Amino acid sequence: ILTINKRSLNSWADNLWRAMGWLLAGGPENMPQFLYAFWGQRGLDLSGVVMADGSGLSRANRATPAFLVGLLRYMYRCAEWPAFAGSLPIAGQDGTLSKRMHNSIAAGRVWAKTGTLHGVCTLSGYATTLSGRLLAFSLLLNNLSCSRESARYLVDKVCEVIVQIEVEETTARHPQSATDEAG
């Protein structure tokens, strides 16, 4: 998982999907139904979500910020959290984010998975605010009419804003989403 996420190795991710399909679902063709049931049982909002492959490269795939933030919040609470969090690229330091946000307030504070297709630029993960709070976020830009570089610049600037968000203390033991109301 570390190598797949840090380097965004889509073919490896798809091979993992296929292997898990054989082990858990009776074949790769059954993975979408298996994952809908798996994430649904864990309370994630699957409205608008379509899982077509494991690489994320299929144009048939669909994800929503609500689903992705729900998944991120779930991962924070599970036993696999250390391995999962450690697999995410860190802004300005390594993986697919090594050359992004390196001279900004978000460097070292954002760890997230990138997603890029023609006309699409996404970033979903976690940000540690200046006050030390952990936030889960998902930025999905589709049908871009600008260059990939311009879209990434915009996403990186939004990350700079996210790390400056101040959130009131809560008793919740999971990261808040950047869109949750404080309190």
Disulfide bonds with the S-S distance in Angstrom:
none
